[in-house]
């Protein structure tokens, strides 16, 4: 939140109430401690990632290989390999757009590209940019007609499926790596932990979706946890977390029944395509299969993706590079340290940097020239007509889209637990 201006006690009190409501009474005057504490937290959130990034690139990486040797390895890359790396990076970017469309089939590819690029640009440049990225994607999708409930469903489903892939990929990578070399104990332990976590999450989600009693129990537990958290933060607890969870159960069940396999395939493909970019970079700097097997690169990719799932720095900058280089050099030997470092830096350059200017361009286009992105000159309306599938004007049903768009409407499935209309399930209306 922006610091309150010095225009009067009312502005100070209102701003302080939004940040710390327990510190402001009805006749509160100017509050000075809040803004100072907020400035300190902002400085700390920016200083810690900056220090980590500087340490990674200024201190740690030169110990593996000098930047002169790294540049010499990059300079040996031929144009055909450069074209291969660029093509793989572009294809990897497009797979994220396809993942968005797997969940929201009514939006166009240009809209999915704008959402993906805009949110990634924010997440890759700002400290704790993930929260801001959520706001960017929500602003774009809501401007095209997506309701708040449907956005929450979209965010939760894509997030859960992403976590499933992150936790399951290390186990698959270990099995594949065993065909080329023997994984060390650390990798085996990490893969086992990831597999156990995946099994627990899949089991929990299965119970939530298929058992109303389990959903009610989970809702009560969630309500209790949120109430405790609200007391600790001195904020009002949410009104009905249990009801929200029950609604999510009904809506997500309808979505997954219709498009679950598409969402799964698109999510896995996006991760594997990103790994193929890394593999192309390794081969581009003349690291052969004998020097560094593709199985080892898959294992390194899977484990570092899992470890950096909650990035400390924007986009995992510095941490991801160090992790990949450490695992790959450990598997290939220190003699090829310069080549491995060069490959990782190329990989990060083509997957991290392009999204920043492209994301800024996408946000500017969405803001000032929306007709270039939307499926109609004026974009999708924010409210549904009276004939919308859920029958509630002003609240588009999941997957509903106006007749001006290119694809057909989606039908709905009635909910047997709540007695209210369910989500569209992705089948064309008859």
C-alpha positions as semicolon CSV with decimal commas, in nm:
position;residue;x (nm);y (nm);z (nm)
1;X;0,000;0,000;0,000
2;X;0,121;0,353;-0,074
3;X;0,229;0,565;0,220
4;X;-0,048;0,809;0,333
5;X;0,000;1,171;0,236
6;X;0,022;1,443;0,494
7;X;-0,314;1,599;0,410
8;X;-0,498;1,532;0,732
9;X;-0,558;1,289;1,012
10;X;-0,848;1,121;0,832
11;X;-0,625;1,006;0,547
12;X;-0,366;0,882;0,796
13;X;-0,623;0,694;0,997
14;X;-0,785;0,533;0,692
15;X;-0,452;0,419;0,551
16;X;-0,337;0,286;0,887
17;X;-0,667;0,105;0,937
18;X;-0,629;-0,081;0,609
19;X;-0,279;-0,194;0,708
20;X;-0,327;-0,255;1,084
21;X;-0,695;-0,220;1,184
22;X;-0,628;-0,310;1,546
23;X;-0,411;0,000;1,594
24;X;-0,676;0,250;1,485
25;X;-0,978;0,356;1,683
26;X;-1,275;0,556;1,566
27;X;-1,114;0,887;1,669
28;X;-0,761;0,791;1,571
29;X;-0,523;1,061;1,461
30;X;-0,211;1,041;1,248
31;X;-0,016;0,718;1,279
32;X;0,356;0,732;1,211
33;X;0,484;0,392;1,321
34;X;0,297;0,198;1,053
35;X;0,451;0,363;0,745
36;X;0,798;0,346;0,898
37;X;0,764;-0,026;0,967
38;X;0,629;-0,082;0,617
39;X;0,924;0,103;0,463
40;X;1,159;-0,117;0,663
41;X;0,991;-0,433;0,538
42;X;0,999;-0,310;0,180
43;X;1,369;-0,229;0,204
44;X;1,442;-0,567;0,362
45;X;1,244;-0,755;0,094
46;X;1,444;-0,576;-0,175
47;X;1,786;-0,589;-0,006
48;X;1,796;-0,960;0,078
49;X;1,725;-1,087;-0,277
50;X;1,964;-0,829;-0,422
51;X;2,241;-0,946;-0,187
52;X;2,179;-1,310;-0,274
53;X;2,186;-1,239;-0,648
54;X;2,507;-1,037;-0,615
55;X;2,669;-1,312;-0,409
56;X;2,565;-1,581;-0,658
57;X;2,699;-1,407;-0,967
58;X;2,985;-1,216;-0,808
59;X;3,126;-1,472;-0,565
60;X;2,994;-1,824;-0,621
61;X;2,989;-1,864;-1,000
62;X;3,348;-1,740;-1,055
63;X;3,465;-2,020;-0,826
64;X;3,327;-2,274;-1,073
65;X;3,459;-2,106;-1,388
66;X;3,584;-1,762;-1,483
67;X;3,354;-1,549;-1,690
68;X;3,622;-1,531;-1,960
69;X;3,621;-1,909;-1,994
70;X;3,242;-1,907;-1,991
71;X;3,230;-1,653;-2,272
72;X;3,479;-1,857;-2,471
73;X;3,242;-2,155;-2,446
74;X;2,947;-1,943;-2,553
75;X;3,148;-1,807;-2,847
76;X;3,192;-2,159;-2,984
77;X;2,818;-2,208;-3,029
78;X;2,725;-2,239;-3,397
79;X;2,430;-2,070;-3,566
80;X;2,231;-2,392;-3,612
81;X;2,253;-2,458;-3,239
82;X;2,165;-2,096;-3,163
83;X;1,856;-2,134;-3,381
84;X;1,769;-2,460;-3,205
85;X;1,795;-2,297;-2,862
86;X;1,583;-2,001;-2,969
87;X;1,317;-2,225;-3,122
88;X;1,303;-2,444;-2,811
89;X;1,271;-2,137;-2,587
90;X;0,987;-1,997;-2,799
91;X;0,808;-2,333;-2,796
92;X;0,847;-2,353;-2,418
93;X;0,689;-2,010;-2,383
94;X;0,392;-2,113;-2,597
95;X;0,327;-2,425;-2,387
96;X;0,240;-2,201;-2,092
97;X;-0,018;-2,023;-2,305
98;X;-0,165;-2,359;-2,401
99;X;-0,184;-2,455;-2,032
100;X;-0,391;-2,146;-1,960
101;X;-0,625;-2,229;-2,248
102;X;-0,658;-2,585;-2,120
103;X;-0,828;-2,441;-1,811
104;X;-0,996;-2,145;-1,981
105;X;-1,085;-2,268;-2,329
106;X;-1,295;-1,964;-2,414
107;X;-1,003;-1,720;-2,425
108;X;-0,787;-1,683;-2,734
109;X;-0,419;-1,761;-2,764
110;X;-0,332;-1,391;-2,769
111;X;-0,518;-1,339;-2,443
112;X;-0,345;-1,638;-2,284
113;X;-0,011;-1,501;-2,405
114;X;-0,084;-1,161;-2,250
115;X;-0,178;-1,317;-1,916
116;X;0,128;-1,543;-1,911
117;X;0,379;-1,280;-2,024
118;X;0,241;-1,002;-1,806
119;X;0,233;-1,205;-1,485
120;X;0,574;-1,363;-1,551
121;X;0,731;-1,023;-1,612
122;X;0,613;-0,901;-1,273
123;X;0,711;-1,221;-1,093
124;X;1,058;-1,212;-1,251
125;X;1,143;-0,854;-1,159
126;X;0,983;-0,763;-0,826
127;X;1,062;-0,900;-0,478
128;X;0,765;-1,116;-0,375
129;X;0,640;-1,050;-0,727
130;X;0,427;-1,363;-0,724
131;X;0,152;-1,184;-0,533
132;X;0,158;-0,890;-0,774
133;X;0,155;-1,134;-1,066
134;X;-0,171;-1,277;-0,934
135;X;-0,316;-0,927;-0,941
136;X;-0,199;-0,871;-1,298
137;X;-0,351;-1,194;-1,426
138;X;-0,674;-1,128;-1,237
139;X;-0,702;-0,776;-1,380
140;X;-0,661;-0,904;-1,735
141;X;-0,895;-1,202;-1,705
142;X;-1,165;-1,008;-1,521
143;X;-1,160;-0,743;-1,794
144;X;-1,252;-1,021;-2,039
145;X;-1,548;-1,143;-1,832
146;X;-1,408;-1,395;-1,584
147;X;-1,580;-1,383;-1,245
148;X;-1,394;-1,380;-0,914
149;X;-1,506;-1,733;-0,827
150;X;-1,393;-1,866;-1,163
151;X;-1,058;-1,692;-1,133
152;X;-1,001;-1,852;-0,793
153;X;-1,084;-2,188;-0,946
154;X;-0,845;-2,125;-1,236
155;X;-0,564;-2,018;-1,002
156;X;-0,612;-2,312;-0,764
157;X;-0,636;-2,578;-1,034
158;X;-0,331;-2,455;-1,226
159;X;-0,138;-2,414;-0,901
160;X;-0,227;-2,760;-0,772
161;X;-0,142;-2,927;-1,102
162;X;0,187;-2,740;-1,113
163;X;0,274;-2,864;-0,764
164;X;0,179;-3,219;-0,866
165;X;0,423;-3,199;-1,156
166;X;0,700;-3,044;-0,948
167;X;0,677;-3,315;-0,682
168;X;0,636;-3,608;-0,921
169;X;0,904;-3,516;-1,176
170;X;1,203;-3,584;-0,944
171;X;1,091;-3,945;-0,892
172;X;1,053;-3,995;-1,267
173;X;1,393;-3,834;-1,321
174;X;1,559;-4,069;-1,073
175;X;1,416;-4,371;-1,253
176;X;1,544;-4,238;-1,584
177;X;1,882;-4,139;-1,441
178;X;1,934;-4,491;-1,308
179;X;1,964;-4,609;-1,669
180;X;2,278;-4,398;-1,718
181;X;2,438;-4,363;-1,375
182;X;2,374;-4,433;-1,012
183;X;2,186;-4,151;-0,832
184;X;2,336;-4,038;-0,504
185;X;2,163;-4,070;-0,169
186;X;2,054;-3,705;-0,163
187;X;1,867;-3,737;-0,491
188;X;1,704;-4,062;-0,387
189;X;1,590;-3,910;-0,058
190;X;1,455;-3,601;-0,233
191;X;1,270;-3,809;-0,490
192;X;1,116;-4,026;-0,218
193;X;1,005;-3,719;-0,023
194;X;0,855;-3,566;-0,335
195;X;0,672;-3,888;-0,419
196;X;0,532;-3,914;-0,066
197;X;0,415;-3,554;-0,081
198;X;0,258;-3,612;-0,422
199;X;0,074;-3,923;-0,298
200;X;-0,056;-3,733;0,005
201;X;-0,178;-3,441;-0,205
202;X;-0,341;-3,660;-0,468
203;X;-0,511;-3,864;-0,198
204;X;-0,631;-3,553;-0,019
205;X;-0,764;-3,399;-0,338
206;X;-0,936;-3,725;-0,429
207;X;-1,113;-3,740;-0,093
208;X;-1,210;-3,376;-0,123
209;X;-1,364;-3,422;-0,467
210;X;-1,537;-3,757;-0,412
211;X;-1,646;-3,745;-0,048
212;X;-1,882;-3,479;0,083
213;X;-1,805;-3,580;0,442
214;X;-1,431;-3,535;0,384
215;X;-1,497;-3,197;0,225
216;X;-1,699;-3,086;0,527
217;X;-1,428;-3,203;0,769
218;X;-1,161;-3,029;0,565
219;X;-1,374;-2,715;0,563
220;X;-1,402;-2,717;0,942
221;X;-1,026;-2,766;0,978
222;X;-0,962;-2,485;0,732
223;X;-1,203;-2,258;0,919
224;X;-1,021;-2,330;1,246
225;X;-0,677;-2,267;1,094
226;X;-0,790;-1,940;0,939
227;X;-0,948;-1,832;1,266
228;X;-0,622;-1,895;1,453
229;X;-0,427;-1,707;1,188
230;X;-0,675;-1,420;1,206
231;X;-0,632;-1,399;1,584
232;X;-0,255;-1,397;1,554
233;X;-0,267;-1,118;1,296
234;X;-0,551;-0,939;1,478
235;X;-0,779;-0,946;1,178
236;X;-1,136;-1,059;1,132
237;X;-1,165;-1,426;1,031
238;X;-1,336;-1,513;0,702
239;X;-1,709;-1,569;0,724
240;X;-1,739;-1,921;0,583
241;X;-1,427;-2,098;0,466
242;X;-1,612;-2,431;0,483
243;X;-1,874;-2,309;0,238
244;X;-1,607;-2,178;0,003
245;X;-1,429;-2,513;0,009
246;X;-1,753;-2,695;-0,065
247;X;-1,814;-2,463;-0,359
248;X;-1,462;-2,526;-0,486
249;X;-1,526;-2,900;-0,463
250;X;-1,835;-2,879;-0,682
251;X;-1,682;-2,646;-0,939
252;X;-1,344;-2,813;-0,964
253;X;-1,505;-3,156;-0,997
254;X;-1,701;-3,040;-1,300
255;X;-1,394;-2,878;-1,456
256;X;-1,167;-3,179;-1,403
257;X;-1,427;-3,422;-1,530
258;X;-1,435;-3,235;-1,859
259;X;-1,081;-3,106;-1,906
260;X;-0,864;-3,287;-1,650
261;X;-0,660;-3,479;-1,906
262;X;-0,599;-3,165;-2,112
263;X;-0,483;-2,973;-1,805
264;X;-0,253;-3,260;-1,700
265;X;-0,102;-3,302;-2,047
266;X;-0,046;-2,929;-2,092
267;X;0,112;-2,887;-1,748
268;X;0,352;-3,180;-1,792
269;X;0,438;-3,067;-2,145
270;X;0,526;-2,717;-2,025
271;X;0,774;-2,856;-1,771
272;X;0,929;-3,106;-2,012
273;X;0,960;-2,842;-2,283
274;X;1,148;-2,618;-2,043
275;X;1,386;-2,906;-1,971
276;X;1,440;-2,955;-2,346
277;X;1,559;-2,593;-2,362
278;X;1,822;-2,678;-2,100
279;X;1,924;-2,989;-2,292
280;X;1,955;-2,789;-2,616
281;X;2,182;-2,538;-2,437
282;X;2,404;-2,817;-2,305
283;X;2,445;-2,964;-2,652
284;X;2,499;-2,619;-2,802
285;X;2,821;-2,572;-2,600
286;X;2,955;-2,909;-2,721
287;X;2,866;-3,118;-2,417
288;X;2,805;-3,463;-2,562
289;X;2,596;-3,749;-2,429
290;X;2,914;-3,919;-2,311
291;X;3,020;-3,612;-2,112
292;X;2,679;-3,524;-1,971
293;X;2,390;-3,768;-2,031
294;X;2,044;-3,625;-2,090
295;X;1,926;-3,834;-1,796
296;X;2,150;-3,633;-1,563
297;X;2,023;-3,306;-1,704
298;X;1,663;-3,416;-1,644
299;X;1,741;-3,505;-1,283
300;X;1,914;-3,171;-1,225
301;X;1,627;-2,983;-1,381
302;X;1,363;-3,169;-1,178
303;X;1,531;-3,123;-0,843
304;X;1,617;-2,757;-0,889
305;X;1,265;-2,681;-1,009
306;X;1,133;-2,842;-0,692
307;X;1,379;-2,659;-0,465
308;X;1,301;-2,322;-0,621
309;X;0,923;-2,367;-0,624
310;X;0,907;-2,092;-0,360
311;X;1,164;-1,847;-0,500
312;X;1,364;-1,639;-0,256
313;X;1,475;-1,408;-0,535
314;X;1,261;-1,284;-0,827
315;X;1,226;-1,574;-1,069
316;X;1,478;-1,773;-0,863
317;X;1,756;-1,558;-1,010
318;X;2,097;-1,664;-0,883
319;X;1,962;-1,961;-0,686
320;X;1,850;-2,155;-0,993
321;X;2,180;-2,097;-1,173
322;X;2,387;-2,211;-0,876
323;X;2,174;-2,519;-0,822
324;X;2,181;-2,633;-1,183
325;X;2,553;-2,573;-1,219
326;X;2,628;-2,755;-0,896
327;X;2,429;-3,067;-0,987
328;X;2,546;-3,078;-1,349
329;X;2,913;-3,021;-1,267
330;X;2,889;-3,287;-0,998
331;X;2,767;-3,532;-1,261
332;X;3,000;-3,433;-1,546
333;X;3,316;-3,334;-1,359
334;X;3,490;-3,003;-1,294
335;X;3,681;-3,018;-1,622
336;X;3,369;-2,909;-1,806
337;X;3,271;-2,649;-1,548
338;X;3,304;-2,361;-1,794
339;X;3,087;-2,533;-2,053
340;X;2,821;-2,626;-1,798
341;X;2,816;-2,271;-1,662
342;X;2,787;-2,132;-2,014
343;X;2,499;-2,366;-2,095
344;X;2,310;-2,277;-1,776
345;X;2,356;-1,904;-1,832
346;X;2,231;-1,936;-2,190
347;X;1,935;-2,139;-2,068
348;X;1,844;-1,879;-1,810
349;X;1,897;-1,594;-2,055
350;X;1,654;-1,735;-2,313
351;X;1,389;-1,844;-2,060
352;X;1,411;-1,563;-1,804
353;X;1,497;-1,241;-1,988
354;X;1,255;-1,239;-2,287
355;X;0,945;-1,250;-2,067
356;X;1,033;-0,914;-1,909
357;X;1,013;-0,685;-2,215
358;X;0,746;-0,903;-2,376
359;X;0,544;-0,892;-2,055
360;X;0,574;-0,513;-2,035
361;X;0,460;-0,491;-2,397
362;X;0,166;-0,724;-2,324
363;X;0,055;-0,512;-2,027
364;X;0,079;-0,190;-2,227
365;X;-0,113;-0,345;-2,517
366;X;-0,384;-0,473;-2,284
367;X;-0,411;-0,130;-2,121
368;X;-0,397;0,099;-2,423
369;X;-0,480;-0,119;-2,726
370;X;-0,704;-0,401;-2,598
371;X;-0,849;-0,465;-2,943
372;X;-0,515;-0,619;-3,044
373;X;-0,558;-0,887;-2,778
374;X;-0,930;-0,939;-2,726
375;X;-1,135;-1,168;-2,943
376;X;-1,369;-0,880;-3,022
377;X;-1,291;-0,509;-3,075
378;X;-1,423;-0,419;-2,730
379;X;-1,306;-0,732;-2,548
380;X;-1,530;-0,964;-2,354
381;X;-1,806;-0,804;-2,143
382;X;-1,779;-0,812;-1,769
383;X;-2,134;-0,932;-1,709
384;X;-2,332;-1,219;-1,845
385;X;-2,667;-1,175;-2,018
386;X;-2,978;-1,319;-1,850
387;X;-2,937;-1,636;-2,056
388;X;-2,591;-1,712;-1,917
389;X;-2,550;-2,075;-1,806
390;X;-2,559;-2,002;-1,435
391;X;-2,868;-1,788;-1,466
392;X;-2,721;-1,506;-1,257
393;X;-2,673;-1,182;-1,444
394;X;-2,340;-1,020;-1,378
395;X;-2,167;-1,343;-1,280
396;X;-2,037;-1,542;-1,577
397;X;-2,037;-1,915;-1,521
398;X;-1,711;-2,102;-1,553
399;X;-1,612;-2,124;-1,913
400;X;-1,902;-1,907;-2,028
401;X;-1,818;-1,669;-2,304
402;X;-2,025;-1,432;-2,517
403;X;-2,141;-1,522;-2,864
404;X;-1,888;-1,282;-3,019
405;X;-1,601;-1,518;-2,939
406;X;-1,483;-1,795;-3,167
407;X;-1,571;-2,117;-2,986
408;X;-1,903;-2,259;-2,874
409;X;-2,069;-2,223;-2,535
410;X;-2,006;-2,481;-2,265
411;X;-2,281;-2,672;-2,093
412;X;-2,331;-2,709;-1,719
413;X;-2,378;-2,998;-1,482
414;X;-2,608;-2,966;-1,188
415;X;-2,458;-3,008;-0,846
416;X;-2,600;-3,298;-0,647
417;X;-2,464;-3,179;-0,316
418;X;-2,562;-2,815;-0,295
419;X;-2,871;-2,808;-0,517
420;X;-2,727;-2,518;-0,720
421;X;-2,608;-2,512;-1,080
422;X;-2,259;-2,652;-1,119
423;X;-1,976;-2,543;-1,343
424;X;-1,968;-2,593;-1,715
425;X;-1,797;-2,918;-1,793
426;X;-1,646;-2,833;-2,130
427;X;-1,901;-3,000;-2,361
428;X;-2,067;-2,800;-2,639
429;X;-2,431;-2,718;-2,588
430;X;-2,665;-2,929;-2,793
